[in-house]
Amino acid sequence: MELILHPKSEIDARTKNLQSRMEDLTGVILFQSVDMLYFSGTAQDGLVYVPADPEAESVVMVRKSLDRARAESPLEVSPLRSLRNLKSDLGIPSGARIGLELDVLPFNNYARVKQALGDAEFVDVSDRIRHVRSVKSKFEIRLIREAARILDAGIGSVPDHLEEGMAEIELAAKVEAEMRALGHQGSLRFRRFNQELPMGHLMAGPNGAYPSFVASPTGGVGPSLLQPQGPGFRKIGKNEPILVDYGGVYNGYTADETRIFSIGRLPKELEDAHQAALEVEKAVAESLRPGNSGREIFEISEEKGEELGYQESLGGPVGAKCGFVGHGVGLEIDEYPILGPVDHEIVPNMAVAVEPKMIYPGVGVVGIEDTFLTTDRGPTRLTRLSQEIWRV
């Protein structure tokens, strides 16, 4: 495992892509660490200013650690001592229109920038940034493929550790240790406010369908009230579905995968539901082609679920459905495109996790999730484990 730096050619291409979407903006100031990494090559504490002028260089300013930022970024990095001098430090003219990540920027930071830039007008550019990031380069695809390999190895190790009577969190710790040793960073990045995630969801029986706040088909009891999701301390028993849903990460880039395990055979109605989920994933994957939209693909998944007789359980029970069947992955696990009721166009080189799951409160969860790469010729599945229920 080694830290892989982002080459300047990669940063330059990303910057040009963002500049092409700036329209009448003067420039964009980025503060969020993921966006900083994407547009500068470092996630150290500071900011990146991307001017609209394609002939001008981006400005990277870092508070801490300046030395590390200079070692990581292919761009010139200057010290950030105070936001008070932001206007002169960045050469921003009076009456400028400045883009900010208003979906994630705390109000206190916004107020300080507003005070520093005086009469500037501010525009939310978070949606534009997320669309730029939704299409992956060859550099990014290589890292996502490696994340998928780590994920396959981690989830594939479940039979080596699974025993009747062990706690969910005990099994999770063993699976997560396998992935950490292969290079997993030990956490996942979620852009939505208050949507922190553990490395994954590993729950058995009724706990798999236990509700929680997270923007996911599944929740789980979790280990505490402050982390009310994911594996808890319930003991794993025979003949119940064990949901293993993890995000694999390599050098910041994510792949997403779910497999179902059991000690012994599951009831026939759950095995049938699992097979139905596989058919829904197949229908979605076949539709994951350039020119289709997230809305159209979501409707296909809903129609397939209804055709198979599982509309009331697909994506959650009635009244508590997650509202999507897939999502982009990359530096964050909730990237564009969303395979839900939104008009996100599918184009080549998107990394998309497809996750049809059948959820039965008081019983458990069955279903599947795989990460696909979109291409002109159709999708390629990056997560490669067997999709059937794994009986131990």
Stockholm file with secondary structure:
# STOCKHOLM 1.0

chainA/1-392         MELILHPKSEIDARTKNLQSRMEDLTGVILFQSVDMLYFSGTAQDGLVYVPADPEAESVVMVRKSLDRARAESPLEVSPLRSLRNLKSDLGIPSGARIGLELDVLPFNNYARVKQALGDAEFVDVSDRIRHVRSVKSKFEIRLIREAARILDAGIGSVPDHLEEGMAEIELAAKVEAEMRALGHQGSLRFRRFNQELPMGHLMAGPNGAYPSFVASPTGGVGPSLLQPQGPGFRKIGKNEPILVDYGGVYNGYTADETRIFSIGRLPKELEDAHQAALEVEKAVAESLRPGNSGREIFEISEEKGEELGYQESLGGPVGAKCGFVGHGVGLEIDEYPILGPVDHEIVPNMAVAVEPKMIYPGVGVVGIEDTFLTTDRGPTRLTRLSQEIWRV
#=GR chainA/1-392 SS CCCCCCCHHHHHHHHHHHHTTCTTCSEEEECSHHHHHHHHSCCSEEEEEEESCTTSCCEEEEEECHHHHHHHCSSCEEECCCGGGHHHHHTCCTTCEEEECTTTCCHHHHHHHHHHHTTCEEEECHHHHHHHHHSCCHHHHHHHHHHHHHHHHHHHTHHHHCCTTCBHHHHHHHHHHHHHHTTCCSCCCCCSTTCCCCSEEEEEGGGGGCCCSSSSSCCCCCSSSSSCSSCCSCBCCTTSCEEEEEEEEETTEEEEEEEEEESSCCCHHHHHHHHHHHHHHHHHHHHCCTTCBHHHHHHHHHHHHHHHTCTTTBTSSTTCCCSCSEEECSSSSSEEEEESSSCCBCCTTCEEEECCEEEETTTEEEECBEEEECCTTCCEECCCSCCSCEEC
#=GC SS_cons         CCCCCCCHHHHHHHHHHHHTTCTTCSEEEECSHHHHHHHHSCCSEEEEEEESCTTSCCEEEEEECHHHHHHHCSSCEEECCCGGGHHHHHTCCTTCEEEECTTTCCHHHHHHHHHHHTTCEEEECHHHHHHHHHSCCHHHHHHHHHHHHHHHHHHHTHHHHCCTTCBHHHHHHHHHHHHHHTTCCSCCCCCSTTCCCCSEEEEEGGGGGCCCSSSSSCCCCCSSSSSCSSCCSCBCCTTSCEEEEEEEEETTEEEEEEEEEESSCCCHHHHHHHHHHHHHHHHHHHHCCTTCBHHHHHHHHHHHHHHHTCTTTBTSSTTCCCSCSEEECSSSSSEEEEESSSCCBCCTTCEEEECCEEEETTTEEEECBEEEECCTTCCEECCCSCCSCEEC
//
